[in-house]
Amino acid sequence: MNKVVTVFGSSIPTIGEPEYETAYQLGKMLAREGFDVCTGGYRGVMDAVSKGAVELGSKAIGVTVTTFKAKPSRHLTEEIKCTSLFERITKLIQTGDAFIILEGGTGTLLELAAVWEFANKGVEKEKPVACHSAMWEKIVGVMEERILIEKRKAGLIKCFSSIEDCVTHIKTGLM
């Protein structure tokens, strides 16, 4: 059974846009390394990661929520249906053996915050987390300062400028 990497990111990008294409390449890279992927199961980054992984023979698990009226990605090999956003976020975290966070908005921020808080509070065991982009580097940096002030565990989230480095971090963390 392959390890699962849960990938979070924006639902906005479409085919041909840089964020979509980055996510598509990430899905392929993860599949090449023998990982299955898990996403929120809809369009944008979620669709792109799933497409890339499935094209190279990995599974693409989508964790959807009934309150959203969106159609799930056609690239999913498995769909887990949830009835609330909180249940969905919890299932995304529980399903992943590791996490990669691509650029996104408040939904992606909520997902990153949940991963971080679950690990920091011991709700879930610590798992490798890699954030991609300067956007997350800024946000994580500010939060790390606060975490140190509060004397909580720092260093749970690592930021990288390339998806290759994200994959390497995840792969190393899961060995």
C-alpha positions in Angstrom: 0.0 0.0 0.0 1.5 3.3 -1.1 1.9 6.2 1.3 -0.5 9.1 0.7 0.4 12.7 0.3 -2.4 15.2 0.8 -2.0 18.3 -1.3 -3.8 21.5 -0.5 -4.2 24.5 -2.9 -6.5 26.8 -4.8 -9.6 25.6 -6.6 -9.3 28.6 -9.1 -6.4 27.7 -11.5 -7.4 26.2 -14.9 -5.5 24.1 -17.4 -2.6 26.1 -18.9 -2.2 28.5 -15.9 1.1 28.3 -14.0 -0.5 27.1 -10.7 -2.5 24.4 -12.4 0.6 23.2 -14.4 2.8 23.2 -11.2 0.2 21.1 -9.5 -0.1 18.7 -12.4 3.7 18.3 -12.4 3.6 17.7 -8.7 1.1 14.9 -9.1 3.3 13.2 -11.6 6.4 13.6 -9.4 4.6 12.1 -6.4 3.4 9.2 -8.5 7.0 8.6 -9.8 8.1 8.4 -6.2 5.4 5.8 -5.5 3.0 8.0 -3.6 -0.8 8.2 -3.9 -2.4 11.6 -3.6 -5.3 13.0 -1.7 -7.0 16.3 -2.3 -10.2 18.1 -1.6 -11.5 16.4 -4.8 -12.7 19.3 -7.0 -11.2 21.6 -9.6 -8.0 23.7 -9.8 -5.0 22.4 -8.0 -7.0 19.4 -6.7 -7.9 18.4 -10.3 -4.3 18.9 -11.5 -2.6 16.9 -8.8 -5.1 14.1 -9.3 -4.7 14.1 -13.1 -0.9 14.0 -12.8 -0.9 11.1 -10.3 -3.4 9.0 -12.1 -1.7 9.4 -15.5 1.3 7.6 -13.9 -0.6 4.9 -12.2 -1.1 6.2 -8.7 -4.4 6.6 -6.8 -6.1 10.0 -6.5 -8.4 10.2 -3.4 -10.8 13.1 -3.3 -12.4 14.1 0.0 -15.5 16.0 -0.9 -18.3 17.7 1.1 -22.0 17.6 0.4 -22.5 21.3 1.2 -20.4 22.2 -1.9 -22.5 21.9 -5.1 -19.4 21.4 -7.2 -18.7 18.4 -9.4 -15.8 16.2 -8.3 -12.7 15.9 -10.5 -13.1 13.3 -13.1 -9.5 12.1 -12.3 -10.4 10.7 -8.9 -10.0 7.0 -8.3 -11.7 7.2 -5.0 -14.1 9.7 -3.4 -14.7 10.0 0.3 -17.9 12.0 0.9 -18.2 14.2 4.0 -21.2 16.1 5.4 -19.4 19.1 6.9 -16.3 21.2 6.2 -14.8 20.3 9.5 -15.3 16.5 8.8 -13.7 17.0 5.4 -10.6 18.8 6.8 -10.2 16.2 9.5 -10.5 13.4 6.9 -7.9 15.1 4.6 -5.5 15.2 7.5 -6.1 11.7 8.7 -5.7 10.3 5.2 -2.4 12.0 4.5 0.9 10.5 5.6 2.4 13.9 4.6 1.3 17.2 3.3 2.2 19.6 0.5 0.6 23.0 0.5 0.6 24.9 -2.8 -0.6 28.5 -3.2 -4.2 29.1 -2.3 -6.6 31.4 -0.5 -8.3 31.3 2.9 -9.5 27.6 2.4 -5.9 26.5 1.9 -4.8 28.6 4.9 -7.5 26.9 7.0 -6.2 23.5 5.9 -2.6 24.4 6.7 -3.6 25.9 10.1 -5.5 22.7 10.9 -2.5 20.4 10.0 -0.3 22.7 12.1 -2.6 22.8 15.1 -3.4 19.1 15.1 0.3 18.3 15.2 1.1 21.0 17.7 -1.6 19.9 20.1 -1.0 16.2 19.6 -4.4 15.5 18.0 -2.5 13.9 15.1 1.1 12.7 15.1 3.6 14.9 13.4 3.9 14.3 9.7 6.1 15.9 7.1 4.7 19.2 5.8 6.1 21.2 2.8 4.8 24.5 1.7 5.6 25.8 -1.8 6.0 29.5 -2.6 7.2 32.7 -1.2 3.6 33.4 0.0 3.7 30.6 2.5 7.3 31.4 3.5 6.1 34.8 4.7 3.0 33.4 6.5 4.9 30.6 8.1 7.7 32.9 9.2 5.3 35.2 11.0 3.6 32.3 12.7 6.9 30.7 13.7 7.8 33.9 15.6 4.6 33.7 17.5 5.0 30.0 18.2 8.4 30.7 19.8 6.9 33.4 21.9 4.3 31.0 23.1 7.0 28.3 23.7 5.2 25.8 21.4 7.0 23.5 19.1 8.5 25.3 16.1 9.8 23.9 12.9 6.9 21.7 12.0 6.3 23.4 8.7 9.1 23.7 6.0 8.9 26.1 3.1 10.5 25.5 -0.3 10.7 27.5 -3.6 10.5 24.4 -5.8 8.1 21.4 -5.9 11.1 19.2 -6.4 12.4 20.2 -3.0 8.9 19.7 -1.5 8.8 16.1 -2.8 12.4 15.5 -1.5 11.4 16.8 1.9 8.3 14.6 2.0 10.2 11.5 0.7 12.9 12.0 3.3 10.4 12.6 6.1 8.6 9.4 5.3 11.7 7.1 5.3 
